[in-house]
Amino acid sequence: MQFDLKTTNGTEVTRYSAYGVYYDLDLFSNFTYFLDDPVQGDQFEQQEDRSIFGGEIVREWQDRNFMGHEAEFAVGLQTRHDIIDDIGLYKTEKRVRHDTVRVDDIYEASYGVFAENTVKWTPWFRTVAGVRADAFYFDVSSDDPANSGDEWDGIISPKISAVFGPWNETELYVNFGTGFHSNDARGVNNTVDPNSGDPLEAVDPLVRTIGGELGLRTQYVKDLTSTLSLWWLDSESELVYVGDAGVNEAGSASRRFGIEWTNY
């Protein structure tokens, strides 16, 4: 479900949006059959009941002047809230539960504010500079009190783009900036392994990423928009949630790079 509203007052535009999502997951898996449990087998069940709601407000000032050049400005606020009831991992046989690995209730909230400035320096060159600040709240109520807790974390992410053109309905662009990914709330608050009881080290709530992109975008061919880009992305760490163990495994840093060609 989504709601959108846009109001205009001269060169000032305000956009409002809100959304809500609900889903219910019940998944049975059996990757190893009787490798770990030769009697009842290795089948397990993952269950989740999640409600998501959020929205944003964005204010834009168009046809403005910045240092003698045509410019636009925008500021905004975004928020998202995830309410997860009884997210559980169970050992099963023929889809009948016979043991509980862990069950958690989770509330995760995020709040972000951002600002953006677009300046047309010449007829063929413009820049887009922006920055956003994000705050996250992780709250976990686990069936094992040792894995319950709550934590706040925040991060600031600047970005900049330079666009050259258009020439013959074609422009070049360069993007550079920082971002992040948020980790599983259970990993943020974990202190013991739900299977073995061994100590676990909590993972960082928010992980920094940094990346760039060099691209070409053209509408030279009628009714066709084509984009070709080269990109790279560095992440300070990776995180994998191991579904059949109910734990998070923190990995090392990573680097991704590639080529994308898009046409529509």
C-alpha positions as CSV (number, residue, x, y, z in Angstrom):
1,M,0.0,0.0,0.0
2,Q,1.4,3.4,-0.9
3,F,0.2,7.0,-0.8
4,D,1.8,10.0,-2.7
5,L,1.0,13.7,-2.7
6,K,2.6,16.6,-4.5
7,T,1.9,20.3,-3.9
8,T,3.3,23.2,-5.9
9,N,3.6,26.9,-4.9
10,G,5.3,28.8,-7.7
11,T,8.8,27.3,-7.9
12,E,8.5,25.5,-4.6
13,V,7.5,21.8,-4.7
14,T,6.7,19.6,-1.7
15,R,6.3,15.9,-2.1
16,Y,4.8,13.5,0.5
17,S,4.8,9.7,0.4
18,A,3.9,6.9,2.8
19,Y,3.8,3.2,2.4
20,G,3.0,0.0,4.3
21,V,4.0,-3.6,3.7
22,Y,3.0,-6.9,5.4
23,Y,4.3,-10.4,4.8
24,D,4.2,-13.7,6.5
25,L,7.0,-16.3,5.8
26,D,7.0,-20.0,6.6
27,L,9.9,-21.8,4.9
28,F,11.1,-25.4,5.4
29,S,14.5,-26.4,4.2
30,N,16.7,-29.5,4.3
31,F,20.1,-29.1,2.7
32,T,22.0,-31.9,4.5
33,Y,19.2,-34.5,5.2
34,F,20.7,-36.8,7.9
35,L,24.2,-35.4,8.1
36,D,23.9,-33.7,11.5
37,D,21.0,-35.7,13.0
38,P,20.9,-39.3,11.8
39,V,17.7,-40.0,13.7
40,Q,15.3,-37.1,13.1
41,G,17.0,-35.6,10.1
42,D,18.3,-32.0,9.4
43,Q,15.1,-30.4,8.2
44,F,14.4,-26.9,9.7
45,E,11.8,-24.2,9.6
46,Q,12.2,-20.5,9.3
47,Q,9.1,-18.4,10.3
48,E,8.6,-14.6,10.2
49,D,5.7,-12.2,10.5
50,R,6.8,-8.7,9.5
51,S,5.0,-5.3,9.2
52,I,6.8,-2.4,7.5
53,F,5.7,1.2,7.3
54,G,7.5,4.4,6.5
55,G,7.5,7.6,4.4
56,E,9.2,10.7,3.3
57,I,8.8,14.5,2.9
58,V,10.8,16.4,0.4
59,R,10.9,20.1,-0.3
60,E,12.4,21.4,-3.5
61,W,13.3,25.0,-4.5
62,Q,13.5,25.3,-8.3
63,D,14.8,28.1,-10.6
64,R,17.1,29.5,-7.9
65,N,20.4,31.3,-8.2
66,F,23.7,30.0,-6.7
67,M,26.8,32.2,-7.2
68,G,25.3,33.6,-10.4
69,H,24.3,30.3,-11.9
70,E,20.9,28.5,-12.3
71,A,20.4,26.1,-9.4
72,E,17.9,23.9,-7.5
73,F,17.9,22.9,-3.9
74,A,16.1,20.1,-2.0
75,V,15.9,18.8,1.6
76,G,14.1,15.8,2.9
77,L,13.3,13.5,5.7
78,Q,12.8,9.7,5.4
79,T,11.8,7.1,8.0
80,R,11.2,3.3,8.0
81,H,10.0,1.0,10.8
82,D,10.1,-2.8,10.8
83,I,8.1,-4.7,13.4
84,I,8.9,-8.4,13.3
85,D,7.0,-10.8,15.6
86,D,8.2,-14.3,16.5
87,I,11.0,-14.6,13.9
88,G,11.9,-18.2,14.7
89,L,14.2,-21.0,13.7
90,Y,13.0,-24.5,14.5
91,K,14.2,-28.1,14.0
92,T,11.5,-30.1,12.3
93,E,10.8,-33.6,11.1
94,K,8.2,-34.0,8.3
95,R,7.4,-30.4,8.9
96,V,6.6,-31.0,12.6
97,R,8.6,-29.0,15.1
98,H,10.6,-30.9,17.7
99,D,13.1,-28.3,18.9
100,T,13.4,-24.5,19.0
101,V,16.8,-23.0,18.1
102,R,15.8,-19.4,18.7
103,V,12.8,-17.0,18.6
104,D,13.0,-13.2,18.6
105,D,10.8,-10.2,18.5
106,I,12.5,-7.3,16.6
107,Y,11.8,-3.6,16.2
108,E,14.1,-1.7,13.8
109,A,13.7,1.9,13.0
110,S,15.6,4.3,10.7
111,Y,15.5,8.1,10.3
112,G,17.3,9.9,7.6
113,V,17.7,13.6,6.6
114,F,19.3,14.8,3.4
115,A,20.1,17.9,1.4
116,E,20.9,18.2,-2.3
117,N,22.2,21.1,-4.5
118,T,22.1,21.1,-8.3
119,V,24.0,23.8,-10.1
120,K,24.2,24.4,-13.9
121,W,27.6,26.0,-14.2
122,T,27.6,26.2,-18.0
123,P,25.1,25.1,-20.8
124,W,27.1,21.8,-20.9
125,F,28.2,21.2,-17.3
126,R,26.3,20.8,-14.1
127,T,27.0,19.3,-10.6
128,V,24.8,17.6,-8.1
129,A,26.1,17.6,-4.5
130,G,24.4,16.0,-1.5
131,V,24.8,14.7,2.0
132,R,22.5,12.6,4.2
133,A,22.6,11.6,7.8
134,D,21.0,8.3,9.0
135,A,20.2,7.0,12.5
136,F,19.2,3.4,13.2
137,Y,17.6,1.8,16.2
138,F,17.8,-2.0,16.8
139,D,15.8,-3.6,19.5
140,V,15.7,-7.4,20.0
141,S,13.7,-9.4,22.5
142,S,15.0,-13.0,22.3
143,D,14.0,-16.2,24.0
144,D,17.6,-16.2,25.4
145,P,18.0,-13.0,27.5
146,A,21.7,-13.0,26.6
147,N,20.8,-12.2,23.0
148,S,18.3,-9.4,23.9
149,G,19.2,-5.8,23.8
150,D,18.9,-2.5,22.0
151,E,21.4,-0.2,20.2
152,W,21.5,3.1,18.3
153,D,24.0,3.9,15.5
154,G,24.4,6.7,13.0
155,I,26.3,7.5,9.9
156,I,26.8,10.5,7.5
157,S,27.2,9.9,3.7
158,P,28.3,12.7,1.3
159,K,27.9,12.3,-2.5
160,I,28.8,14.3,-5.6
161,S,28.0,13.9,-9.3
162,A,29.3,15.8,-12.4
163,V,27.4,15.8,-15.7
164,F,28.9,16.9,-19.0
165,G,26.6,17.6,-22.0
166,P,24.3,17.0,-23.6
167,W,25.8,16.8,-27.0
168,N,23.8,15.1,-29.7
169,E,21.3,13.9,-27.1
170,T,24.2,12.3,-25.2
171,E,25.9,13.2,-21.8
172,L,28.7,11.8,-19.7
173,Y,28.6,11.6,-15.9
174,V,30.8,10.8,-13.0
175,N,29.4,9.8,-9.6
176,F,31.4,9.4,-6.3
177,G,30.2,9.0,-2.8
178,T,29.8,7.0,0.4
179,G,27.0,4.9,1.6
180,F,26.3,2.0,4.0
181,H,24.5,-1.2,4.7
182,S,22.8,-2.1,7.9
183,N,23.3,-5.5,9.6
184,D,20.8,-8.0,11.0
185,A,19.5,-6.7,14.3
186,R,20.1,-10.2,15.8
187,G,23.8,-10.0,14.9
188,V,24.0,-6.5,16.5
189,N,22.8,-7.8,19.8
190,N,24.1,-11.4,19.8
191,T,26.4,-12.5,22.6
192,V,26.0,-16.3,22.6
193,D,25.5,-18.9,19.9
194,P,21.9,-20.2,20.2
195,N,23.1,-23.7,19.3
196,S,26.3,-24.3,21.2
197,G,26.1,-21.5,23.8
198,D,29.6,-20.4,22.8
199,P,30.4,-16.6,23.1
200,L,29.7,-14.5,20.0
201,E,31.1,-11.1,19.0
202,A,28.4,-8.6,18.0
203,V,28.7,-7.1,14.5
204,D,28.8,-3.4,13.6
205,P,25.2,-2.1,13.2
206,L,26.2,0.1,10.1
207,V,29.0,-0.7,7.7
208,R,30.5,2.0,5.5
209,T,30.7,1.6,1.7
210,I,32.4,3.9,-0.8
211,G,32.0,3.8,-4.6
212,G,32.1,5.5,-7.9
213,E,30.7,5.4,-11.4
214,L,31.7,6.6,-14.8
215,G,28.9,6.5,-17.4
216,L,27.4,7.6,-20.7
217,R,23.7,8.2,-21.2
218,T,22.2,8.8,-24.7
219,Q,18.9,9.3,-26.5
220,Y,20.5,9.7,-29.9
221,V,18.3,6.9,-31.3
222,K,14.7,7.9,-31.4
223,D,12.5,6.2,-28.7
224,L,15.6,4.6,-27.1
225,T,17.4,5.6,-23.9
226,S,20.7,3.8,-23.5
227,T,23.1,3.9,-20.5
228,L,26.6,2.4,-20.3
229,S,28.5,2.6,-17.0
230,L,31.6,1.4,-15.3
231,W,31.3,1.1,-11.5
232,W,33.1,0.0,-8.3
233,L,32.0,-0.4,-4.7
234,D,34.2,-1.1,-1.6
235,S,32.5,-2.3,1.6
236,E,34.3,-2.4,5.0
237,S,32.8,-5.8,5.8
238,E,30.3,-8.3,4.7
239,L,27.7,-10.2,6.8
240,V,25.9,-13.5,6.1
241,Y,23.0,-14.7,8.2
242,V,23.3,-18.5,8.5
243,G,19.6,-19.5,8.5
244,D,20.1,-23.1,9.6
245,A,22.3,-22.0,12.6
246,G,20.5,-18.9,13.6
247,V,23.7,-16.8,13.8
248,N,25.4,-14.1,11.7
249,E,28.9,-14.6,10.3
250,A,30.9,-11.4,9.9
251,G,33.2,-11.5,6.9
252,S,36.1,-9.4,5.7
253,A,36.0,-6.3,3.5
254,S,35.0,-6.7,-0.2
255,R,35.4,-4.9,-3.5
256,R,32.9,-5.2,-6.4
257,F,33.3,-3.7,-9.8
258,G,31.5,-4.2,-13.1
259,I,30.0,-2.9,-16.3
260,E,26.3,-2.2,-16.8
261,W,24.4,-1.6,-20.1
262,T,20.8,-0.6,-19.8
263,N,18.3,0.1,-22.6
264,Y,14.6,1.1,-22.5
